């Protein structure tokens, strides 16, 4: 098969294999050239034989159900020597040497520099920055804990609850998952805070659960305390939760039974 007598299909396959740079399945080649797979196989065999006959440095090889155009294995050593990258100079060592050069050049200023470092490290600005940083860190940590406790935003557990919904509209389910964050924080938390503050229950217990129970028991009697004790007794008895009860806190969920 001479160069000027190769079929158009061989030329198309040669172009595709050259441009792809990786093994291409026969099915994909047949789809691209709009011919049968058997015709592609025959043309690829002819193309491989032509490159072998020309003793070219390029060859067409079969890899399972795929074909690839690559360099001849006989030239692997030459190619490796040609494309081998030289080891880059250690830039970190160059930088350190340059920094030492600058320091030695200005060695007379070292005592004043160390004095400045100690003055600014233990001055009022440093102390104020440390205190403000600690306060900000504490505020962020407390806010994140309260946010997770309030609406589980960013925790990832609400997706497990919404996955059990019977709604077939994923967009509606996602909208409810966003709305419930605002409802939990702005409505539920605000009503809980107002109930605690208006009932004067802040001084009746030393933990959040006791304060909330005291706030509601002032209006509904001992029902809140009994309900709380009943749940603790049931959980401590080792019995499994009733079938169908959610494993996570109750959340708004479209169509949840």
C-alpha positions as CSV (number, residue, x, y, z in Angstrom):
1,X,0.0,0.0,0.0
2,X,1.8,3.1,-1.2
3,X,1.3,6.5,0.3
4,X,-0.6,7.9,-2.6
5,X,-2.8,4.8,-2.9
6,X,-4.0,4.5,0.8
7,X,-7.7,4.5,1.2
8,X,-9.5,7.6,2.6
9,X,-10.5,5.5,5.6
10,X,-6.8,4.8,6.4
11,X,-6.1,8.5,6.2
12,X,-9.0,9.4,8.5
13,X,-7.9,6.8,11.0
14,X,-4.4,8.0,10.9
15,X,-5.5,11.6,11.6
16,X,-7.7,10.5,14.5
17,X,-5.0,8.4,16.1
18,X,-2.4,11.1,15.7
19,X,-4.6,13.8,17.2
20,X,-5.9,11.6,20.1
21,X,-2.5,10.7,21.6
22,X,-4.1,7.8,23.5
23,X,-5.7,4.4,22.7
24,X,-9.0,4.8,20.9
25,X,-11.6,2.0,20.9
26,X,-12.6,0.5,17.6
27,X,-16.2,1.3,18.3
28,X,-15.4,5.0,18.7
29,X,-13.4,5.0,15.5
30,X,-16.2,3.3,13.6
31,X,-18.7,5.9,15.0
32,X,-16.4,8.8,14.1
33,X,-15.7,7.5,10.5
34,X,-19.4,6.3,10.1
35,X,-18.3,2.8,8.9
36,X,-18.5,-0.7,10.4
37,X,-16.1,-2.0,13.0
38,X,-14.9,-4.7,10.7
39,X,-14.0,-2.1,8.0
40,X,-12.1,-0.2,10.7
41,X,-10.2,-3.3,11.8
42,X,-9.1,-4.0,8.2
43,X,-8.0,-0.5,7.6
44,X,-6.0,-0.3,10.9
45,X,-4.2,-3.6,10.0
46,X,-3.4,-2.1,6.6
47,X,-2.2,1.1,8.2
48,X,0.0,-0.8,10.7
49,X,1.5,-2.9,7.9
50,X,2.3,0.2,5.9
51,X,4.2,1.8,8.7
52,X,6.1,-1.4,9.3
53,X,7.0,-1.7,5.6
54,X,8.2,1.9,5.6
55,X,10.5,1.2,8.6
56,X,9.1,4.4,10.2
57,X,9.8,5.5,13.7
58,X,6.0,5.8,14.0
59,X,3.9,2.7,14.4
60,X,0.3,1.8,14.9
61,X,-0.3,-0.7,17.7
62,X,-3.3,-2.7,18.9
63,X,-4.0,-2.6,22.7
64,X,-6.9,-4.9,23.4
65,X,-9.9,-3.5,21.7
66,X,-8.2,-0.2,21.1
67,X,-5.5,1.2,18.7
68,X,-2.9,3.8,19.3
69,X,-0.3,5.6,17.2
70,X,3.0,5.9,19.0
71,X,6.8,5.8,18.5
72,X,8.5,2.6,17.7
73,X,9.9,0.7,20.7
74,X,13.4,0.6,19.2
75,X,13.7,4.4,19.7
76,X,12.6,4.4,23.4
77,X,16.1,5.0,24.8
78,X,16.8,7.9,22.4
79,X,13.5,9.5,23.3
80,X,14.1,9.1,27.0
81,X,17.5,10.8,26.8
82,X,16.0,13.6,24.7
83,X,13.1,14.5,26.9
84,X,14.8,13.9,30.2
85,X,14.5,17.0,32.4
86,X,17.5,18.2,34.3
87,X,17.2,18.5,38.0
88,X,16.3,22.0,39.0
89,X,18.6,23.9,41.2
90,X,17.5,24.0,44.9
91,X,15.9,27.4,45.0
92,X,15.4,27.2,48.7
93,X,19.2,27.0,49.2
94,X,19.7,29.9,46.8
95,X,17.2,32.0,48.8
96,X,18.7,31.2,52.1
97,X,22.2,32.1,50.9
98,X,20.9,35.4,49.5
99,X,19.1,36.2,52.8
100,X,22.3,35.5,54.7
101,X,24.2,37.8,52.3
102,X,21.8,40.6,53.0
103,X,22.1,40.1,56.8
104,X,25.9,40.0,56.8
105,X,25.9,43.1,54.7
106,X,23.8,45.0,57.3
107,X,25.2,43.3,60.4
108,X,25.7,46.6,62.2
109,X,21.9,47.0,62.4
110,X,21.3,43.7,64.1
111,X,21.2,45.0,67.8
112,X,18.7,47.6,66.9
113,X,16.6,45.1,65.0
114,X,16.5,42.6,67.9
115,X,15.5,45.5,70.3
116,X,12.7,46.4,68.0
117,X,11.5,42.8,67.8
118,X,11.3,42.5,71.6
119,X,9.7,45.9,72.1
120,X,6.9,45.2,69.6
121,X,6.4,41.6,70.7
122,X,5.7,42.5,74.3
123,X,4.2,46.0,73.8
124,X,0.6,47.1,74.4
125,X,-0.3,46.6,70.7
126,X,0.8,43.0,70.8
127,X,-1.1,42.3,74.1
128,X,-4.2,44.0,72.7
129,X,-4.0,42.0,69.5
130,X,-3.6,38.7,71.4
131,X,-6.6,39.4,73.6
132,X,-8.8,40.5,70.7
133,X,-7.7,37.4,68.7
134,X,-8.6,35.1,71.6
135,X,-12.0,36.8,72.1
136,X,-12.8,36.5,68.4
137,X,-11.7,32.9,68.3
138,X,-14.0,32.1,71.3
139,X,-16.9,34.0,69.7
140,X,-16.5,32.1,66.4
141,X,-16.3,28.7,68.2
142,X,-19.4,29.5,70.3
143,X,-21.3,30.7,67.3
144,X,-20.5,27.6,65.3
145,X,-21.6,25.3,68.2
146,X,-24.8,27.2,68.6
147,X,-25.5,27.1,64.8
148,X,-24.9,23.4,64.6
149,X,-27.1,22.8,67.7
150,X,-29.8,25.1,66.4
151,X,-30.3,24.1,62.7
152,X,-27.5,21.7,61.8
153,X,-26.4,24.0,59.1
154,X,-23.2,22.7,57.5
155,X,-23.2,19.5,59.5
156,X,-24.5,17.4,56.6
157,X,-27.0,15.3,58.6
158,X,-30.2,17.1,57.3
159,X,-29.6,15.5,53.9
160,X,-30.2,12.1,55.5
161,X,-33.6,13.2,56.8
162,X,-34.7,14.8,53.5
163,X,-33.6,11.6,51.7
164,X,-36.5,9.8,53.4
165,X,-39.1,12.2,52.1
166,X,-41.7,10.9,49.7
167,X,-41.7,14.0,47.5
168,X,-40.7,13.4,43.9
169,X,-39.8,17.0,43.4
170,X,-36.1,17.4,44.3
171,X,-36.3,21.2,43.8
172,X,-39.1,21.5,46.3
173,X,-37.3,19.3,48.8
174,X,-34.2,21.5,48.5
175,X,-36.2,24.6,49.0
176,X,-37.6,23.2,52.2
177,X,-34.2,22.3,53.4
178,X,-33.1,25.9,53.0
179,X,-36.3,27.4,54.6
180,X,-36.1,25.2,57.7
181,X,-32.7,26.7,58.6
182,X,-34.4,30.1,58.9
183,X,-37.4,28.7,60.7
184,X,-35.3,26.9,63.2
185,X,-33.1,29.9,64.0
186,X,-35.4,32.8,63.7
187,X,-38.7,31.3,64.8
188,X,-37.9,28.3,67.1
189,X,-34.9,29.8,68.8
190,X,-36.6,33.2,69.3
191,X,-39.7,31.7,70.8
192,X,-37.6,29.5,73.1
193,X,-35.6,32.5,74.3
194,X,-38.7,34.6,74.9
195,X,-40.4,31.8,76.8
196,X,-37.3,31.4,79.0
197,X,-36.8,35.1,79.7
198,X,-40.5,35.9,80.3
199,X,-40.9,33.0,82.7
200,X,-37.9,33.9,84.8
201,X,-36.5,30.4,84.5
202,X,-32.9,31.5,84.0
203,X,-32.2,31.2,87.7
204,X,-34.1,28.0,88.3
205,X,-31.5,25.6,86.8
206,X,-27.8,25.4,85.8
207,X,-28.1,23.8,82.4
208,X,-30.0,24.5,79.2
209,X,-32.3,21.5,79.5
210,X,-33.3,22.3,83.0
211,X,-33.9,26.0,82.2
212,X,-36.2,25.1,79.3
213,X,-38.1,22.5,81.3
214,X,-38.6,25.0,84.1
215,X,-39.9,27.6,81.7
216,X,-42.6,25.3,80.3
217,X,-43.4,23.6,83.6
218,X,-44.4,27.0,85.0
219,X,-47.4,27.0,82.6
220,X,-48.0,23.3,81.9
221,X,-47.2,22.0,85.4
222,X,-45.0,18.9,85.9
223,X,-45.9,17.5,82.4
224,X,-42.7,18.7,80.9
225,X,-40.6,17.2,83.7
226,X,-42.5,13.9,83.5
227,X,-42.1,13.7,79.8
228,X,-38.4,14.3,80.1
229,X,-37.9,11.7,82.8
230,X,-40.0,9.2,80.9
231,X,-37.8,9.5,77.8
232,X,-34.6,9.1,79.9
233,X,-36.0,5.9,81.6
234,X,-37.0,4.4,78.2
235,X,-33.6,5.1,76.7
236,X,-31.8,3.7,79.7
237,X,-33.8,0.4,79.6
238,X,-31.9,-0.7,76.5
239,X,-35.1,-1.1,74.4
240,X,-34.9,-0.2,70.7
241,X,-36.7,2.9,69.5
242,X,-40.1,2.3,67.9
243,X,-39.9,1.4,64.2
244,X,-40.1,4.4,61.9
245,X,-38.9,6.9,64.5
246,X,-36.3,9.3,63.1
247,X,-32.7,8.8,64.3
248,X,-32.1,12.5,64.0
249,X,-33.8,15.6,65.5
250,X,-37.2,16.3,64.0
251,X,-36.8,18.5,60.9
252,X,-39.2,19.9,58.3
253,X,-39.5,17.3,55.5
254,X,-42.0,17.3,52.7
255,X,-44.2,14.2,52.7
256,X,-42.3,12.5,55.6
257,X,-44.4,10.0,57.4
